[in-house]
């Protein structure tokens, strides 16, 4: 049951997370890659070192979990992304913590930050989440990211928590999503400490 709940919350946050923040990214798009337990994304200017006991999802496993073809991951240009691309997913099955890097095409290229934040918050509330948009920004890699906290009752006395970090430019949202079941802000702080700029 716990693994099913973890998969459900990962998919909920990935699919309905439509939030925004400004930022220009003039680097040429490239997908990130794994070397052992280290994910590097030159395009975002960041590196993430997963704990040794965490599970790194392959593109094929992400495709299976999302019910899509693995051909969807053969992307070398942002313009080739139809709606959503999960570039990275790593989980700790023992605690239920997960980290994702997602690229999402915006419904309107000219959508304002305020409008995007409002739509995203409403979408999350509609699926039962409590949403708190946080003030200020957080530096991850070489960019500034706006963020919000979410909480969702998963049933069976289990609550899932999330922190979504968003950077938007060129008609796309770049998302770093952390989901967890316990540990509060300490989980988020530990995950953020594993990111570095490249």
C-alpha positions in Angstrom: 0.0 0.0 0.0 2.8 2.4 0.9 4.5 2.0 -2.6 1.1 2.6 -4.3 0.6 5.8 -2.2 4.1 6.9 -3.1 3.5 6.4 -6.8 0.2 8.2 -6.6 1.6 11.3 -4.9 4.5 11.4 -7.3 2.1 11.4 -10.3 -0.3 13.9 -8.7 2.4 16.5 -8.1 4.0 15.9 -11.5 0.7 16.2 -13.5 -1.1 19.0 -11.7 1.9 21.1 -10.8 1.5 24.2 -12.9 3.3 27.0 -11.1 5.5 29.8 -12.3 8.4 32.1 -11.7 10.4 34.4 -14.0 13.9 33.6 -15.3 15.7 33.7 -18.5 17.6 30.7 -19.6 19.7 31.3 -22.7 21.6 28.0 -22.6 20.9 25.4 -25.2 18.5 22.7 -23.9 19.9 19.3 -23.0 18.5 16.5 -20.8 20.2 15.7 -17.6 22.1 12.4 -17.1 23.1 10.0 -14.3 26.5 8.8 -13.5 26.1 6.4 -10.6 24.1 8.3 -8.1 24.9 11.7 -9.4 22.5 13.6 -11.7 23.9 16.4 -13.8 21.9 18.9 -15.9 24.1 21.3 -17.8 21.0 23.2 -19.1 19.9 24.0 -15.6 23.4 24.4 -14.3 22.9 21.9 -11.4 24.1 18.6 -10.0 22.2 16.4 -7.5 23.9 13.7 -5.5 21.4 11.1 -4.4 22.1 9.0 -1.2 23.6 5.7 -2.1 20.5 3.7 -0.9 18.0 5.8 -3.1 16.6 4.3 -6.2 17.2 6.1 -9.6 14.4 5.6 -12.1 15.4 4.9 -15.6 13.5 6.6 -18.5 11.8 3.2 -19.1 10.6 2.9 -15.5 9.3 6.5 -15.5 7.5 5.8 -18.8 5.9 2.7 -17.3 4.8 4.6 -14.2 3.3 7.4 -16.3 1.8 5.1 -18.9 3.6 6.6 -21.8 6.0 5.4 -24.5 9.7 5.5 -23.7 10.0 7.3 -27.1 8.8 10.4 -25.3 12.2 10.7 -23.7 14.1 11.0 -27.0 14.1 14.8 -26.7 16.9 17.1 -27.7 14.9 20.3 -28.1 12.5 21.9 -25.7 10.1 22.5 -28.6 9.8 18.7 -28.9 8.1 18.4 -25.5 4.4 18.0 -26.1 3.2 18.6 -22.5 5.5 17.2 -19.8 8.9 15.6 -19.6 10.1 14.0 -16.3 13.8 14.3 -16.8 14.8 12.8 -13.4 13.1 10.8 -10.7 14.8 9.3 -7.6 13.2 7.9 -4.5 13.9 6.5 -1.1 11.5 3.6 -0.8 12.1 3.4 3.0 10.9 6.9 3.8 8.8 7.7 0.6 10.9 10.7 -0.2 11.2 11.5 -3.9 12.9 14.2 -6.0 11.9 15.0 -9.6 13.1 17.4 -12.3 10.3 18.1 -14.8 9.9 20.3 -17.9 6.4 21.4 -18.7 5.1 23.3 -21.7 3.0 26.3 -20.6 -0.6 26.5 -21.9 0.1 30.1 -22.9 3.6 31.2 -23.7 2.8 34.7 -22.5 1.2 33.6 -19.2 2.2 35.9 -16.3 3.9 34.6 -13.2 0.8 35.6 -11.1 -1.6 33.9 -13.5 0.5 30.8 -13.6 0.8 30.6 -9.8 -3.0 31.1 -9.5 -3.8 28.3 -12.0 -1.3 25.9 -10.4 -2.6 26.6 -6.9 -6.2 26.1 -7.9 -5.4 22.8 -9.7 -3.7 21.5 -6.6 -6.5 22.6 -4.3 -9.0 20.9 -6.7 -7.3 17.5 -6.1 -7.4 18.0 -2.3 -4.1 19.7 -1.5 -3.5 22.5 0.9 -1.2 25.1 -0.8 1.0 27.7 0.7 3.0 29.9 -1.7 6.2 30.9 -0.1 7.8 34.4 -0.3 11.1 35.1 -2.0 13.2 32.7 -4.1 15.7 29.9 -3.6 18.9 29.5 -5.6 19.3 26.0 -7.0 22.1 25.5 -9.5 22.6 28.8 -11.3 18.9 30.0 -11.2 16.4 31.4 -8.8 13.3 29.3 -8.1 10.0 30.3 -6.6 8.4 27.7 -4.4 5.3 26.6 -2.5 4.5 23.9 0.0 1.7 21.4 -0.4 0.0 18.9 1.9 -2.4 16.2 0.8 -4.4 13.6 2.7 -3.7 10.2 1.1 -6.2 8.3 3.2 -5.4 5.6 5.8 -4.1 8.3 8.1 -1.2 9.2 5.7 -0.4 12.7 4.7 1.9 13.5 1.8 3.9 16.7 1.7 5.6 18.5 -1.1 7.8 21.5 -1.9 7.7 22.6 -5.5 10.4 24.9 -6.9 9.6 26.6 -10.2 11.5 28.6 -12.8 9.9 29.7 -16.0 11.2 31.0 -19.4 10.6 30.6 -23.1 7.1 29.2 -22.6 8.2 26.3 -20.3 8.2 25.7 -16.6 11.1 23.9 -15.1 10.1 22.1 -11.9 12.0 20.6 -9.0 9.6 18.7 -6.9 10.3 17.1 -3.5 7.7 14.9 -2.0 7.8 13.2 1.4 5.7 11.7 4.1 7.6 12.7 7.3 10.5 14.8 8.6 9.1 18.2 7.7 11.5 21.0 6.6 14.5 18.8 7.5 13.7 16.6 4.5 13.6 19.6 2.2 16.8 21.1 3.7 18.6 17.8 3.3 17.5 17.4 -0.4 18.5 21.0 -1.2 21.9 20.5 0.3 22.5 17.7 -2.2 22.2 20.2 -5.1 25.2 22.1 -6.3 25.9 24.6 -9.1 28.0 23.5 -12.1 
